[in-house]
């Protein structure tokens, strides 16, 4: 039976903490698409198709035509940033998109001015913030909630979602203040410094029943307190870290090696990046947060404990270096030492000259649209089916993550089929041949 899903009527507000390279590339891109200037390439919700029923039925509608998603023309943008630049100025400074394209949507971008950010210098030491709120963590949370409510009322919005596009915070692990909602809320009142800025945004959103997706490797919603709040307010959450660049390549290539039972001795990865994210990651404490997010991918795919002969001795090393001349154009190198039949050694080398924000922008759009859809479909808490977009997927406590991008896509598509009352697809295919035998 088809799930009861509220229609995507009215306007959807997408609020973005962090109006830097990723957020401005997203906003400018959608505005350009709305004017017919560009195509939303890389966005599954806009460009992707989904198979329905048997292969012989030839039903492959666009995802956006199958699922009741918000229309791009109904999106209203807003956000917070530690700098005062409007979105046009920030996009020009980021130098991701060509000035000509940005000029074509200049009026729309200039109208979007950042609200003051909830910020703690200790969580991003390399940023010099000039547009920040003041107060205790409790007061900051109240201010962010007021921002969300005012944004909704002032723009006549029906619904709002938040997608974190801010910087990577320093590495920290869950502690007692994160262990329950009661302790977390007391921690806000006590101005507990173990509550990160990203958690303040997440708390404010979830308290208001607004979906929250985490595009950075920060802990944020991956703590018992905010999972509890999401359940209480029946609100979807998704995390963490947009799957772009090098990790995207790993989740594409590693499943193929594992599928063919080819062994891996080592995987060395290094990156150079020059945007604001690169500046933040130049601090060792912030880099560790990213490193932990990226390191777990191969272990989850190869499962060395199950395949010790093939992956038990794998050496996995990751480096990220801040290199301003490259700007947003991240360059990554991978050296992969593999072995095959009878243990004979081989190598794979990848040089991926990618554009970080070009890969991240459609992910942020899809997470926003699917989070809104999930809320209207009555889904709440951790949305593991959105792990397709994320480097370090959030799962139910104690449940191992699935990092194989192909299995993640099957999970996403089957979730959509399930919610829309269509048969799930197993790709077994034996029924076609059994039918032929019966005819004979």
Secondary structure as GFF3:
##gff-version 3
##sequence-region A 1 440
A	DSSP	beta_strand	12	17	.	.	.	ID=ss1
A	DSSP	alpha_helix	21	34	.	.	.	ID=ss2
A	DSSP	alpha_helix	44	47	.	.	.	ID=ss3
A	DSSP	beta_strand	49	52	.	.	.	ID=ss4
A	DSSP	three_ten_helix	55	57	.	.	.	ID=ss5
A	DSSP	beta_strand	59	62	.	.	.	ID=ss6
A	DSSP	alpha_helix	63	66	.	.	.	ID=ss7
A	DSSP	three_ten_helix	72	74	.	.	.	ID=ss8
A	DSSP	beta_strand	75	81	.	.	.	ID=ss9
A	DSSP	alpha_helix	87	94	.	.	.	ID=ss10
A	DSSP	alpha_helix	99	104	.	.	.	ID=ss11
A	DSSP	alpha_helix	106	110	.	.	.	ID=ss12
A	DSSP	beta_strand	115	116	.	.	.	ID=ss13
A	DSSP	three_ten_helix	121	123	.	.	.	ID=ss14
A	DSSP	alpha_helix	137	154	.	.	.	ID=ss15
A	DSSP	beta_strand	159	164	.	.	.	ID=ss16
A	DSSP	three_ten_helix	176	178	.	.	.	ID=ss17
A	DSSP	alpha_helix	181	189	.	.	.	ID=ss18
A	DSSP	alpha_helix	197	207	.	.	.	ID=ss19
A	DSSP	beta_strand	211	214	.	.	.	ID=ss20
A	DSSP	alpha_helix	224	232	.	.	.	ID=ss21
A	DSSP	beta_strand	236	239	.	.	.	ID=ss22
A	DSSP	alpha_helix	245	259	.	.	.	ID=ss23
A	DSSP	beta_strand	263	273	.	.	.	ID=ss24
A	DSSP	alpha_helix	276	281	.	.	.	ID=ss25
A	DSSP	alpha_helix	284	302	.	.	.	ID=ss26
A	DSSP	alpha_helix	308	311	.	.	.	ID=ss27
A	DSSP	beta_strand	315	322	.	.	.	ID=ss28
A	DSSP	three_ten_helix	324	326	.	.	.	ID=ss29
A	DSSP	beta_strand	331	339	.	.	.	ID=ss30
A	DSSP	three_ten_helix	341	343	.	.	.	ID=ss31
A	DSSP	beta_strand	345	353	.	.	.	ID=ss32
A	DSSP	alpha_helix	356	376	.	.	.	ID=ss33
A	DSSP	beta_strand	381	382	.	.	.	ID=ss34
A	DSSP	three_ten_helix	384	389	.	.	.	ID=ss35
A	DSSP	alpha_helix	405	419	.	.	.	ID=ss36
A	DSSP	alpha_helix	430	439	.	.	.	ID=ss37
###
